[in-house]
Amino acid sequence: MFNPRLTETLTDFPFARLNALLAPITPPAHLSLINMSVGEPQGAMPAFARQIVADEVDGWNRYPPNQGLPELNQAICEWLTRRYKLPQGLLDPTRHVHPTAGSKEGVYIISTVATPQQKGGGKPIVALPNPFYQAYLGGAVLSGAEPLLVNADASNGFLPDYESLDEATWQRLSVVYLCSPANPQGAIADADYLRKLIGLCRKYDTVLAIDECYAEIYTGEPPVGALQVALAMDETGGKDPFRNLAVFHSLSKRSNAAGLRSGFVAGDPKLVAMILRWRTYGGPQIPFAIQKASAALWREETHPVATREWYRKNFKVAEQILHNRFGYYTPGGGFFLWLDVGDGETATRKLWAEAHVKVLPGAYCCRETNGINTAQRYIRVALVHDEKTTREGLSRLASVL
């Protein structure tokens, strides 16, 4: 009676697996819980955005427009133009962008709108990095495609080597996913990497879906964006610079606004239009209050600076405590530590049993390829708390492991 793609191909979500792993264990009651398993920012959403949501009382009896409020679409275009140094007026708010209920919704939908019944003479393939954000796999499987997991490990700088895929595979690829900065490893794809990948996707008429939801959390220079790389490659005179490309952004990390469920897709107008069409049938409209608060957040540039400083302090703490252990490195972007502890599940149980610290086994972000789970040795640690809590959590981790 149920869809076998959902019941048989997709495993339990990582946090359900984590809860099952830890359920038999009673953590020490004298220690407070420090949850470092979830990438949920613990800083406050800016007060001006909270006030907009509180004040917007007249829109709750009306259906919001599926295509998004003009003021939000315009604010998104203005932010993309500033952030990625695009020419003024290049982005059309009615064609190049569309709001989504967080970036998660968008990265799931893209596979279902861009995967035909057949491609290259066979069943379409959707390629994704391994480890991966679970919505990529959900979109691939439920679109009817064959998922292809491409390892992103220390040997390739934690970025998937899509160039190594053979001709027959590329012919069948409908969608290629990339996350930059990467979740969980924090690796950043540079302009050369993106240029080659965009070129390959265009050569084989494959959609490149790039999750840039961590693009505003970085420790050095701002990560390059796929839109600016695609524009530099443009050979259409500006008529179609983003062909085959969709990028996804979110306010969850940039603005400590995970509860708003507010993000967007930008890029190829044909893809943007198809995502709007999909959401018209099956997606929730974003409430007026959330759209108005989102527009204000995209227009305001001081709070992301404070957010980055929050994470820089946490990484300094991490470097002080862990600098010569577990293969520690400060990631280029994002807010996760990717620590080699020998056995991720064993370390996770030990931390829960002895330190009341919750982390995520790396293997739960990854699937086996050729009988090997390349993330089995790792744990993912989210540095989303304030500096004091981060120091306490990492100190417990270091003493127990």
Stockholm file with secondary structure:
# STOCKHOLM 1.0

chainA/1-401         MFNPRLTETLTDFPFARLNALLAPITPPAHLSLINMSVGEPQGAMPAFARQIVADEVDGWNRYPPNQGLPELNQAICEWLTRRYKLPQGLLDPTRHVHPTAGSKEGVYIISTVATPQQKGGGKPIVALPNPFYQAYLGGAVLSGAEPLLVNADASNGFLPDYESLDEATWQRLSVVYLCSPANPQGAIADADYLRKLIGLCRKYDTVLAIDECYAEIYTGEPPVGALQVALAMDETGGKDPFRNLAVFHSLSKRSNAAGLRSGFVAGDPKLVAMILRWRTYGGPQIPFAIQKASAALWREETHPVATREWYRKNFKVAEQILHNRFGYYTPGGGFFLWLDVGDGETATRKLWAEAHVKVLPGAYCCRETNGINTAQRYIRVALVHDEKTTREGLSRLASVL
#=GR chainA/1-401 SS CCCHIIIIISCCCHHHHHHHHHTTCCCCTTSCCEECSSCCCCSCCCHHHHHHHHHCCSSTTSCCCTTCCHHHHHHHHHHHHHHTTCCTTCSCTTTTEEEESHHHHHHHHHHHHHCCSCBTTBCCEEEEEESCCHHHHHHHHHTTCEEEEEECCGGGTTSCCGGGSCHHHHHHEEEEEEESSCTTTCCCCCHHHHHHHHHHHHHTTCEEEEECTTTTCBSSSCCCCHHHHHHHTCCSTTSSTTTTEEEEEEHHHHTSCGGGCCEEEEECHHHHHHHHHHHHHHSCCCCHHHHHHHHHHHHCCHHHHHHHHHHHHHHHHHHHHHTTSTTCCCCSBSSEEEEECSCHHHHHHHHHHHHCEECEEGGGGCCCBTTBCTTTTEEEEECCSCHHHHHHHHHHHHHHC
#=GC SS_cons         CCCHIIIIISCCCHHHHHHHHHTTCCCCTTSCCEECSSCCCCSCCCHHHHHHHHHCCSSTTSCCCTTCCHHHHHHHHHHHHHHTTCCTTCSCTTTTEEEESHHHHHHHHHHHHHCCSCBTTBCCEEEEEESCCHHHHHHHHHTTCEEEEEECCGGGTTSCCGGGSCHHHHHHEEEEEEESSCTTTCCCCCHHHHHHHHHHHHHTTCEEEEECTTTTCBSSSCCCCHHHHHHHTCCSTTSSTTTTEEEEEEHHHHTSCGGGCCEEEEECHHHHHHHHHHHHHHSCCCCHHHHHHHHHHHHCCHHHHHHHHHHHHHHHHHHHHHTTSTTCCCCSBSSEEEEECSCHHHHHHHHHHHHCEECEEGGGGCCCBTTBCTTTTEEEEECCSCHHHHHHHHHHHHHHC
//
